[in-house]
Amino acid sequence: MAMNFQIHTIDLNFQGVPESIAAFLVESEEGLVLVETGPHSSLEVLKAGISQLGADWRNISAIFLTHIHLDHAGAAWAISEAANAPVYVHPKGYPHLLDPSKLLASAKMIYGDQMEQLWGTLQPVQEKNLVSVVHGAEIQAAGLVFRAWHTPGHASHHIAWQLADVAFTGDVAGARIQNGMIVPPCPPPDIHLENWQASIALLSELQLQAIYLTHFGKYTSVNSHLAILKETLEQWVQWMKPYALNQTAPKEVLQKFQQYVMESYEQHGMTESQKEKYAKANPLEMNVSGLLRYWQKFGKEA
């Protein structure tokens, strides 16, 4: 087994905004592995990024997805097809990559005419290349061992991938750009506070030396990062509660939520450039939809 590896963060420059979405190329003596693919609309940027590292994207031996949201997995079908590489995904995400029609339909409902410009297109991953992964499974690729941790909360189909003493955490460890505020991306349809808290607890127990966030990059103060995320997630969920229970109009909620979050950004001393990156990585209107839906679904339990 290969012991040495390098992790390269590839900036997908989503919609012309740097440091909003990443993919990660893991290079060992025995080959190349891709963690996250980003959206199909960024495919050429991804290919160019891999080439700049002196590697050939057609030689990728495996693709690991944290979940099937389009900003993380939208280009998986194209890379897998060209490289004939297996795509490792959560069992709940598996059917949607095999037949992405429902995923496309729901995305089109949200994004309408902007769908193709934002995300590109989505085609099925070939069944021979699609692998459903159970919790705790160890997958060998390029002489390395990747451990799958089912980590719901942001999405029911979420996996954090551990490699040695680091992990690729997708969205379950939140978003943080250029040492800005640590925020929980809360899009619909299946934000779940208690599950997310349990996933944060699981990650805290792994004694990780670093986490790699798709939004965006490497952070090494892992447990303090996770503690802040847990607190902010709780604050955001509780902030939304009265508006959800009073059935306040979403437009009105969005205005108030934008003001609330922008005040937090100001307190963290974030620049206008950082705020723009956060807006691409974690749009506030998606958070309002997701958090309202959480209270509508689980308000009686919470």
Buried (B, 14 or more C-beta within 10 A) or exposed (E): EBEEBEBBBBBBBBEEBBBBBBBBBBBBEBBBBBBBBBBBBBBEBBBEBBEEBEBEBEEBBBBBBBBBBBBBBBBBBBBBBEBEBBBBBBEBBBBBBBEBEEBBEEBBEBBEEEBEEBBBBBEBBBEEBBBBBEEEBEBEBBBBEBBBBBBBBBBBBBBBBBBBEBBBBBBBBBBBBBEBBBBBBBBBEBBBBEBBBBBBEBBBEBEBEBBBBBBBBEBEEBBEBBBBBBEBBBEBBEBBBEBBEEEBEBEEBBEBBBEBBEEBBEEEEBEEEBBBBBEBBBEBBBBBBBBBBBBEBBEEEE
